[in-house]
């Protein structure tokens, strides 16, 4: 029941493994490290063979960058990817006009998709206001738009509201990082109209095989678990796609230690160690230990500290990922 060119583009181009990437900053944190970002993108595309890149999102510290810096990140990623994989840029802003300009810019530079999280101020806007916000954005832009149903906005949008938003021609998909049962229910409800995606690597294989989920959208686990020489997520995904399910599940099972470490460093920090903190410092420290330096985080985030960084380094080394 695909009903627009934007929706057709999503069903054609959004599948497989999409990586969510951080933004590298210079050692003093004052500027984007453009060379590091280009090297990282090349690694994701050539080394890890991802199917798509999500940039400028939560993992990219979008809230800590100026609009000009966000535009520059989108330009660098799109230019370096050079059409080899589709790129999706996160274009949300609490100022609606900035959202429009960022979204238009994404299209102008050749990004295939924009992803726009729920309007997050004023807090928890009424549903009709959310609909009006996306309708006006679609009226003033033409790039295919993904919804980004993240609780970082301060609330989640309901399945009823998502179904209403599906009626907008430009709305072509949703990143829906929710529990598995919720993802399946949404997929059954609107999966013939928009591309429904989840972000959990540990649920990807089952959702892909049992429910036809098209894409793992989007997780830093693809960069954290894999090197150019050893790509288990890619390997088990390809095994599943060629119908070798036993091999796919065998390879997936080898990632249990990686998933435990991911839980420790990427899911638990704001619950146990560092309340309210998005774990970007953890991500950057992990990738740096793998030989992919990303520089510091920006305030209000802070670095890990010597003890926790040493603990993280030991975990990365124990997984055989250190370089």
N, C-alpha and C positions, 0 to 999 in steps of 0.2 A: 504493500500500500504506500509506496514511495510517491511523493506528490510534488517535488520541486527539484530544480537543478542542484541546489545546495544539498538536499538530502541524497540525491543520486551520487554526488561527489563523495559524501561520507561513506556510503555503502561500497563505493568502488575503491577508496583509498585508505580507509581506516580498518586495519586488521593486524593481527600479530602482536609484536612486542614494541611498545613505545616507552622510551626512557624519559623520566623527569630529571632535569639537570639543574645543578646549582650554578650560581654566577660567581666566577673567580674574581677576586679583588686583588689589587696590588698589596704588597706587604703592609703598607700603612693604612689600608682600607679606603684610601681616598678616591680610587678610580677603578673602573673595570680593567682587569688584566686581559687585554684583547688577545694577546698571543696565547695565553693559557686557555682562554675560551675556545679559540680556533683549534688548538691541539686537542682539547677535550672532545669537541664535536667530531673531529676527524677520527678519534679513537672510537667514539660511539658508532659512527657510520661504517668505517673500514674494519676496525678491530672487532667490535661486538656484533656488527651486522644487524643493528636494530631496524625495525620497520618504520619507525617514526620518532620524532623528537618533540617533547613538550618543554618549552622554555619560558622563563619569566614568571613562574608560578610560585607556589608556597616554598618549594625547595630552592627557588631562584631569588628569594628575599625581595620580591617585588616591592614590598611596602617600605623598604629601606633605600630605594633608588628614586632619583628624580625621573620625571617623565622623559627627559632627554636621554638619560641612561637606559631606561627601559626600551626606548626606540632603538638605541644603539645595540643592545643585546639582541633584539629581534633581527636587526640588519646583519650582525656578525654570524648568528646561527644560520640564517637563511642563506647567506652568501657562501658559507663554508659547506653547508649541506649540498648546495649547488644542484638541487633537483634530484639527488640520488635517493632521498627519502623525503616524505612530506614532513612539514614543520607546522606545529601548532603553537601560537603565542598567546599567553595569558594577558588580556587587555583590560581587566577590571580596574576601576578607580572609583573612589567615593564621589568624585566630581563627575557627573554624567558627561559633560562636554569632553573631559579628558578620555573617558571611555570611548566616546565616538572617535576622537582623533587617533587614539592608539589603535583602534580597530580598523579605521581607514588606512592607517600607515601599514598595518600588517598586510592588508591586501595589496597596497601599492608596491611593496617590496617583494611580493611573490610568495608570501606565506599561503599555504593551502587552507588553513583554518584558524579561526580565533576561538579562544575559550574564555568564557566570561562568567565569573562566579556570581552567586546571588548578590544583589545590591545589599551592602552591609551597613549602611547608615542612611537614615535613622535605624536604630536596632529593630529587627523583626518587623519589617514593613508588612502591611496588609497584602493579601494575595493579589487583589486587583491592582495594587501599585506595582508589584513585581511583574505582573503581566504587562502593564503599561510601559514599564521601563524597558523590557525586552522588545516590545512592539516598536517603540520609538527608535531603539538602537537598530533594529532590522530595517526600519523605514529609511534610516540615514546611512546605511552601509549595505554592502551586497555580498561580503565574504561569508561562507558557511560558518555558523556559530554553534559551538558546543556549550551546553550548560555545565557548570562545575558545582555539584551539590556537596559542598564542603561545610562541615560544622565550624570551620575557622571563620566563616562569615557571621557566626553567632546563632545560626539556626539552620535547619535543613528544610528543603521544600518537599511537600507531600507528593505522593503519586498522583493525586487528583490535580494538583497544580502543574506537575510535569506534563500530564496529559493535555492540559489547556495550552501549555507552552508549545507542545508539539504542533499545534495548529498554525504556528508562525512558520512561513516557508523557509526562512533562513536558519531556524533551529533544526540542526541535523543530527545531534548526538548529545550524550551526557556522560561525563565522568561521575560515577556514582559509588564512591568508596564507602559502602555500607555492608552490614552483615550479609552473608551469602544468601540466606532466605529472602532478604529484602531485594537483593539484586535480581534473583530469579523471578520474583513476583513482578518487578518492574519490567524485566525483559519480556515476560509473557503478556504484559499489558500494552506496552508501546514499542516492542522490538521490531515490529513490521513498519514502523514509521520513522524511528530515529535509531542511531547506533548506540546501544547501551554498553558501557564499559565499566569495569571494576579495576581497582588499583592494587589488589592483594596478590602477590606472586604465589603465596602458599595455597591460594584457592583457584588459581588460573587454570590448571590442568583439568580439574573436575568441572569447572564452569564451562570451559571450552568443549570438552568431550560430551558432557551430559546435557548441556543446555544451549550449546551453539554460540557462546559468547565470542564475539569477533576479535576483541583486542584487550590486552592487558594495558590499561591506560591510567596512569603512567606512573612508574615507580623507579626510584633510584636503585632498587635492588638489582636491576639489570647491570648496572655499573659496579655495584658493591660485591656481587657474587661471581663476577665473570672477568676473565682476562682475554686478551686476543688469542692466547694459546689454549684456553680452557673455558668453554662456553656452555655450561650445563643447562641453563635455562633455554638457550637456543636449541641445544641438542634434544632435550626432551620435547620441546614444542614441535620440532621437525619430525621426530619419531611419531608423535601423535598424529601429525598431519598426513603421514604416509601410512597410517593404520597399524603401526607397530606399538600397540598399547602396553604390552609387557615391558618393552624397552623404555618407553616413555616413563612409566611408573618407577622402573628401577633407577633411572637417572634422577628423576625427581626426588626419590627417597634419599639419595646421597647428599641432598641439600639440607637435611635436618639440622646439622650444626650451624650452617649459615643462617637458617631461619631463627634459631635460638639467639644468635648474636644480633640479628636484626631486631628481634623483639626487645632485647636488652637495651640496645643503643638508639633505636629509631621509634619504638612505640612506647617504651616505659618512661623515658626521661621526665616528661611533664607530669607523670602520675606518681613517681617515686623519688626521683633524684632532684629534679629541677622543675618545680611546678610552674606551669604556664609557659614553658619555653619550647618553641618549635625546634626540633633537634637538627638544626643546620650545622652547628659546630661539630656535632658528632659525625654527620655525613662528610663534611670537609676533611676532618681528621682521618676518617677511614679511607677516603679516596687518596689523600696525600700519602698515606702509608702504602698504598698500592702503586705509587709512582705517578699519580695524577693530581698534582698540587692545585688547590683551589683558593689559597689565601685565607685571610681571616673572615669572620662574620662582622656585621655592622651592628651597632647599638640599635635597639635595646638588647640584642643578643650579646652574649659574652663567650669567651673561649672556655674550654673544658677545665683548665687547671692541670697542673703537672700529674697529680695522682690519677685522675680519671683518664687523662690522655695516655698515660702509661698502661692503664688497664685496657683501654681500647686497642692500643698497639699490640698488646699481648694476644688479644682475641683475633685480630687480623692475621697475625703471624701463625697462630695455632690453626687457622683455616688454610694456611699455605698461600695466602694472597699477597703477602708483603713483598715489596720490591726494593 
